[in-house]
């Protein structure tokens, strides 16, 4: 035995006890609820799944919300495919908007056979877009694109509409909350070229540059298509800014928002995500890198 003090391994976190305390506080509506970090859950994924399962049917909606928030945190914090697949199944079974939106954090390989069956069943009915479940369905359509549910392409096509049709109220914004827009994006994510082209056209046609840059570029990033990346790169190269918030504070650069989307969506992007805090050196590095890979289609 070598000299010095022996290293003592830390005891594994008691996930069951910690979540029991979270549940107690949520039922009592107490302040100061400390969630369990994803890294802690990912260190004992089977234990985390077992303990969280105990609270899935808890009478308190606050506790149930915490259950699925922790499932999501576990899923995005582990590289184990079996655990990520277990989490996507759990989130699909939750069938609410929180869970559906969190599913957008995953990739095609994270949706196993059972998750695909669940998703197909949930997409089967034609939703009434005025119901409270329309937002959930909207997100599930985007999830279908991520999961590459190509058998759903014809069904999703039934929701499409002409986003660029003249509107009775000149200057009115297109309704980006319609299921047809989500269907357009999902079909584009699955490689339907006409939908890729139309999605880019719709984004470029948005008359409000602030909304286009702060919200719609992210939709193009979702598509994960070279043409969409090339369209985003135009904003990366731009010197334009958003309107000033205060007289003495310049608006954020378009390039900051383009960086945010590209860092999140382009494989092997050379600059890590910095949440709209990119330096000019970061932006220049990204411009050179993007120009070498996605120049075609930007000229």
VEXMINU-254130 format. One line per field, with one value per residue (C-alpha): residue number from 1; residue in three letters; x, y, z. Coordinates in pm, 1 decimal. Layout:
resi = c(NUM/...)
resn = c(ALA/...)
px = c(X/...)
py = c(Y/...)
pz = c(Z/...)
//
This chain:
resi = c(1/2/3/4/5/6/7/8/9/10/11/12/13/14/15/16/17/18/19/20/21/22/23/24/25/26/27/28/29/30/31/32/33/34/35/36/37/38/39/40/41/42/43/44/45/46/47/48/49/50/51/52/53/54/55/56/57/58/59/60/61/62/63/64/65/66/67/68/69/70/71/72/73/74/75/76/77/78/79/80/81/82/83/84/85/86/87/88/89/90/91/92/93/94/95/96/97/98/99/100/101/102/103/104/105/106/107/108/109/110/111/112/113/114/115/116/117/118/119/120/121/122/123/124/125/126/127/128/129/130/131/132/133/134/135/136/137/138/139/140/141/142/143/144/145/146/147/148/149/150/151/152/153/154/155/156/157/158/159/160/161/162/163/164/165/166/167/168/169/170/171/172/173/174/175/176/177/178/179/180/181/182/183/184/185/186/187/188/189/190/191/192/193/194/195/196/197/198/199/200/201/202/203/204/205/206/207/208/209/210/211/212/213/214/215/216/217/218/219/220/221/222/223/224/225/226/227/228/229/230/231/232/233/234/235/236/237/238/239/240/241/242/243/244/245/246/247/248/249/250/251/252/253/254/255/256/257/258/259/260/261/262/263/264/265/266/267/268/269/270/271/272/273/274/275/276/277/278/279/280/281/282/283/284/285/286/287/288/289/290/291/292/293/294/295/296/297/298/299)
resn = c(UNK/UNK/UNK/UNK/UNK/UNK/UNK/UNK/UNK/UNK/UNK/UNK/UNK/UNK/UNK/UNK/UNK/UNK/UNK/UNK/UNK/UNK/UNK/UNK/UNK/UNK/UNK/UNK/UNK/UNK/UNK/UNK/UNK/UNK/UNK/UNK/UNK/UNK/UNK/UNK/UNK/UNK/UNK/UNK/UNK/UNK/UNK/UNK/UNK/UNK/UNK/UNK/UNK/UNK/UNK/UNK/UNK/UNK/UNK/UNK/UNK/UNK/UNK/UNK/UNK/UNK/UNK/UNK/UNK/UNK/UNK/UNK/UNK/UNK/UNK/UNK/UNK/UNK/UNK/UNK/UNK/UNK/UNK/UNK/UNK/UNK/UNK/UNK/UNK/UNK/UNK/UNK/UNK/UNK/UNK/UNK/UNK/UNK/UNK/UNK/UNK/UNK/UNK/UNK/UNK/UNK/UNK/UNK/UNK/UNK/UNK/UNK/UNK/UNK/UNK/UNK/UNK/UNK/UNK/UNK/UNK/UNK/UNK/UNK/UNK/UNK/UNK/UNK/UNK/UNK/UNK/UNK/UNK/UNK/UNK/UNK/UNK/UNK/UNK/UNK/UNK/UNK/UNK/UNK/UNK/UNK/UNK/UNK/UNK/UNK/UNK/UNK/UNK/UNK/UNK/UNK/UNK/UNK/UNK/UNK/UNK/UNK/UNK/UNK/UNK/UNK/UNK/UNK/UNK/UNK/UNK/UNK/UNK/UNK/UNK/UNK/UNK/UNK/UNK/UNK/UNK/UNK/UNK/UNK/UNK/UNK/UNK/UNK/UNK/UNK/UNK/UNK/UNK/UNK/UNK/UNK/UNK/UNK/UNK/UNK/UNK/UNK/UNK/UNK/UNK/UNK/UNK/UNK/UNK/UNK/UNK/UNK/UNK/UNK/UNK/UNK/UNK/UNK/UNK/UNK/UNK/UNK/UNK/UNK/UNK/UNK/UNK/UNK/UNK/UNK/UNK/UNK/UNK/UNK/UNK/UNK/UNK/UNK/UNK/UNK/UNK/UNK/UNK/UNK/UNK/UNK/UNK/UNK/UNK/UNK/UNK/UNK/UNK/UNK/UNK/UNK/UNK/UNK/UNK/UNK/UNK/UNK/UNK/UNK/UNK/UNK/UNK/UNK/UNK/UNK/UNK/UNK/UNK/UNK/UNK/UNK/UNK/UNK/UNK/UNK/UNK/UNK/UNK/UNK/UNK/UNK/UNK/UNK/UNK/UNK/UNK/UNK/UNK/UNK/UNK/UNK/UNK/UNK/UNK)
px = c(0.0/144.3/186.4/-74.2/-439.0/-664.1/-926.0/-1275.3/-1542.5/-1845.3/-2162.1/-2421.0/-2692.7/-3013.8/-3238.3/-3544.7/-3509.9/-3434.7/-3736.6/-3956.5/-3860.3/-3934.8/-4279.0/-4348.9/-4263.2/-4462.5/-4774.0/-4739.4/-4663.9/-4348.7/-4078.8/-3721.6/-3773.9/-3428.9/-3440.2/-3199.3/-2932.6/-2932.0/-2573.8/-2683.0/-2973.0/-2749.9/-2501.4/-2774.0/-3018.7/-3195.4/-3247.9/-3378.2/-3627.6/-3746.5/-3791.8/-3958.9/-4203.6/-4348.6/-4485.2/-4624.0/-4982.5/-4941.1/-5260.7/-5064.6/-5012.3/-4711.3/-4547.3/-4630.0/-4474.7/-4156.0/-4156.2/-4151.4/-3910.6/-3670.5/-3727.5/-3632.0/-3326.4/-3213.8/-3261.2/-3060.4/-2783.7/-2698.2/-2540.1/-2696.6/-2932.5/-3150.4/-3209.9/-3281.6/-3533.4/-3697.9/-3728.9/-3888.2/-4148.3/-4221.9/-4261.0/-4491.7/-4709.3/-4742.1/-4929.9/-4919.3/-4760.6/-4468.1/-4361.9/-4427.5/-4210.7/-3927.4/-3921.4/-3775.5/-3445.8/-3390.7/-3271.1/-3400.3/-3215.0/-3375.6/-3716.8/-3739.7/-4012.6/-4254.6/-4213.3/-4283.2/-4601.9/-4715.0/-4634.8/-4818.2/-5127.0/-5115.1/-5086.0/-5371.8/-5669.7/-5720.1/-5706.6/-5934.7/-5686.2/-5906.4/-5893.7/-5667.7/-5470.7/-5371.7/-5037.4/-4950.4/-5036.1/-4829.4/-4522.6/-4590.0/-4589.0/-4241.6/-4137.5/-4249.3/-4004.7/-3721.9/-3807.2/-3810.9/-4161.5/-4165.4/-4478.2/-4657.5/-4557.1/-4886.4/-5093.5/-4899.1/-4955.6/-5328.7/-5259.6/-5057.7/-5190.8/-5061.8/-4865.9/-4798.2/-5156.5/-5273.0/-5445.2/-5757.9/-5576.6/-5272.9/-4971.7/-5124.4/-4873.0/-4909.7/-5035.7/-4723.4/-4924.0/-5125.0/-5060.0/-5001.0/-4685.4/-4553.6/-4636.5/-4442.3/-4138.2/-4164.0/-4185.8/-3885.6/-3694.6/-3770.8/-3616.7/-3915.1/-3736.9/-4044.5/-4120.0/-3761.2/-3782.6/-4124.6/-4023.4/-3724.0/-3947.1/-4200.8/-3933.3/-3780.3/-4124.9/-4187.4/-4207.3/-4097.5/-3717.1/-3710.1/-3953.0/-3780.5/-3441.7/-3538.4/-3798.5/-3810.2/-3440.0/-3478.1/-3742.5/-3497.1/-3239.3/-3489.2/-3500.3/-3132.9/-3097.3/-2799.5/-3028.0/-3171.4/-2823.4/-2723.3/-3025.5/-2931.6/-2572.5/-2691.4/-2789.0/-2454.7/-2286.1/-2519.3/-2411.8/-2773.1/-2906.0/-3242.4/-3397.7/-3253.5/-3412.6/-3273.6/-3136.4/-2786.6/-2796.1/-2762.0/-2988.1/-2852.9/-2676.4/-2857.9/-2536.0/-2577.3/-2910.3/-2772.9/-2482.6/-2723.2/-2921.3/-2617.2/-2436.3/-2743.6/-2822.9/-2516.5/-2306.0/-1944.9/-2005.8/-1670.3/-1805.6/-1983.2/-2320.7/-2284.2/-2645.2/-2619.0/-2280.1/-2057.9/-1745.0/-1655.0/-1380.5/-1642.9/-1858.2/-1568.8/-1457.1/-1810.7/-1839.6/-1525.9/-1632.6/-1987.2/-1861.2/-1644.6/-1937.1/-2263.4/-2165.6/-2370.8/-2720.2/-2624.9/-2498.9)
py = c(0.0/336.4/617.9/886.3/872.5/626.3/783.2/735.2/698.8/922.6/738.6/730.4/991.2/863.9/956.8/804.5/1014.3/1329.3/1293.9/1208.0/1546.4/1717.8/1555.0/1656.1/2019.4/2029.3/1888.0/2147.1/2420.2/2512.3/2732.9/2621.7/2299.0/2177.6/1948.6/1659.5/1744.6/1540.8/1430.9/1274.8/1095.1/975.9/826.8/583.2/572.8/248.1/374.9/706.5/533.6/308.2/587.4/832.8/565.9/557.9/911.1/899.3/873.2/1108.1/1307.1/1633.0/1776.0/1962.1/1633.8/1476.9/1778.9/1721.5/1352.3/1424.9/1716.1/1473.9/1208.2/1465.5/1575.0/1213.6/1156.7/1455.0/1388.1/1031.9/879.7/539.0/467.9/229.3/493.5/766.8/535.5/459.5/833.7/911.3/642.5/798.0/1144.6/1016.2/842.0/1170.5/1312.9/1674.8/1980.5/1997.9/1642.7/1680.2/1990.9/1826.1/1543.2/1791.6/1757.3/1403.6/1247.6/981.8/694.0/776.1/658.8/281.5/53.8/108.5/486.4/483.7/284.5/531.0/827.6/676.1/622.4/978.5/1123.0/914.9/1143.8/1472.6/1732.3/2032.3/2318.0/2518.2/2261.0/2287.2/1985.6/2154.0/2273.4/1923.8/1783.4/2059.2/1948.3/1579.6/1652.6/1803.0/1497.3/1277.8/1466.2/1408.4/1038.1/1019.7/871.5/877.9/665.1/970.1/1200.2/1153.8/1206.5/1520.1/1642.0/1666.8/1955.3/2167.3/2505.6/2789.5/2992.6/3266.3/3314.1/3679.0/3764.7/3973.1/4187.3/4321.7/4297.3/4021.9/3760.6/3404.3/3178.1/2983.7/2794.8/2604.9/2233.3/2276.9/2479.3/2209.7/1950.9/2152.5/2159.8/1790.5/1686.1/1908.2/1741.9/1409.2/1532.9/1636.2/1890.4/2091.8/2142.3/2244.5/2510.1/2633.4/2654.5/2871.4/3084.9/3134.0/3241.1/3485.7/3629.2/3721.0/4101.4/4143.3/4097.5/4072.1/3782.3/3622.3/3629.4/3556.8/3284.0/3157.1/3086.0/2817.5/2650.8/2637.0/2486.6/2215.2/2106.9/1997.4/2040.0/2196.2/2446.6/2553.9/2590.1/2800.7/3025.7/3071.8/3148.2/3463.0/3603.4/3493.5/3711.3/4005.5/4320.7/4411.4/4444.6/4430.6/4765.5/4932.2/4842.1/5161.6/5472.6/5399.6/5020.6/4884.1/4600.0/4245.0/4141.7/3912.5/3709.1/3626.5/3454.9/3275.5/3150.0/3021.7/2818.3/2685.7/2586.4/2387.3/2221.9/2184.4/1871.0/1945.6/2320.9/2469.7/2704.5/2568.4/2709.5/3029.5/3150.0/3476.6/3564.7/3498.4/3706.6/3862.1/3600.9/3326.8/3479.7/3516.0/3158.1/3035.8/3245.0/3090.6/2739.5/2774.4/2929.8/2625.5/2385.8/2556.2/2821.0/2656.6/2798.6/3123.9/3305.6)
pz = c(0.0/-99.6/149.3/207.5/297.8/119.7/-103.8/34.0/-230.6/-163.0/-76.6/-355.0/-320.5/-165.3/-455.8/-291.6/24.0/-171.8/-395.9/-97.3/48.1/-284.8/-291.0/68.4/0.2/-321.7/-155.8/122.3/-136.6/51.0/-94.8/-140.7/-336.5/-438.6/-740.9/-791.8/-1052.3/-1370.0/-1305.8/-975.4/-1141.5/-1427.3/-1178.9/-1062.8/-1353.8/-1260.5/-905.9/-1038.9/-1269.1/-988.1/-734.6/-971.0/-1086.3/-733.6/-775.8/-1131.2/-1002.5/-708.2/-633.5/-642.5/-993.0/-853.9/-757.5/-1093.2/-1266.7/-1067.6/-1163.0/-1535.0/-1495.8/-1327.4/-1593.2/-1855.2/-1656.2/-1630.2/-2003.0/-2121.5/-1866.7/-1968.0/-2276.2/-2212.0/-2495.4/-2294.2/-2027.8/-2282.3/-2450.5/-2116.9/-2055.7/-2393.1/-2322.3/-1982.6/-2133.2/-2406.8/-2149.0/-1959.2/-2261.6/-2150.1/-2301.5/-2058.8/-2143.1/-2516.1/-2539.7/-2342.9/-2596.5/-2844.3/-2652.6/-2782.0/-3108.2/-3346.6/-3177.7/-2841.7/-2963.4/-2942.7/-3084.4/-2795.2/-2804.6/-3177.5/-3125.1/-2858.3/-3079.6/-3375.8/-3160.8/-3032.7/-3383.1/-3523.9/-3447.0/-3624.4/-3346.1/-3329.0/-3325.4/-3089.4/-2807.2/-2505.4/-2630.4/-2956.8/-2817.2/-2699.8/-3041.5/-3205.4/-3010.7/-3077.8/-3450.6/-3412.3/-3209.2/-3501.0/-3719.6/-3472.9/-3447.2/-3829.3/-3839.7/-4219.4/-4235.5/-4091.2/-4379.7/-4570.7/-4254.4/-4164.6/-4516.2/-4447.3/-4206.4/-4448.9/-4558.4/-4770.1/-4516.6/-4772.0/-4889.2/-4877.0/-4551.3/-4510.9/-4254.9/-4434.4/-4206.5/-3991.8/-3882.4/-4000.1/-3719.8/-3627.5/-3366.8/-3625.8/-3647.0/-4020.0/-3953.3/-3717.5/-3985.8/-4242.1/-4015.3/-3924.4/-4288.9/-4361.5/-4074.5/-4243.5/-4568.0/-4782.1/-5001.8/-5095.8/-4726.5/-4654.5/-4925.9/-4813.5/-4445.0/-4537.4/-4760.6/-4481.1/-4233.0/-4480.7/-4554.2/-4188.9/-4187.2/-3826.0/-3824.8/-3446.5/-3440.7/-3736.6/-3565.6/-3204.7/-3271.5/-3627.9/-3679.8/-3413.6/-3630.4/-3918.9/-3683.7/-3594.2/-3959.9/-3951.8/-4328.9/-4513.1/-4686.6/-4351.0/-4202.3/-4502.6/-4445.9/-4080.1/-4179.4/-4359.3/-4020.0/-3878.2/-4139.8/-4083.4/-3900.2/-3818.2/-3465.7/-3294.6/-3194.8/-2887.5/-2556.2/-2401.9/-2568.2/-2444.2/-2495.6/-2850.2/-2956.1/-2971.2/-3289.4/-3531.1/-3531.8/-3161.2/-3226.7/-3531.5/-3319.2/-3056.0/-3308.2/-3492.4/-3172.1/-3069.4/-3400.7/-3628.8/-3572.7/-3473.8/-3459.0/-3346.2/-3076.3/-2765.2/-2674.8/-2470.2/-2446.7/-2643.4/-2492.6/-2794.8/-2851.3/-3184.1/-3210.5/-3166.7/-3438.3/-3680.5/-3618.7/-3684.9/-4002.9/-4150.5/-4047.0/-4183.3/-4506.4/-4570.4/-4523.7/-4616.9/-4871.6/-5145.0/-5147.0/-4972.9/-5280.0)
//
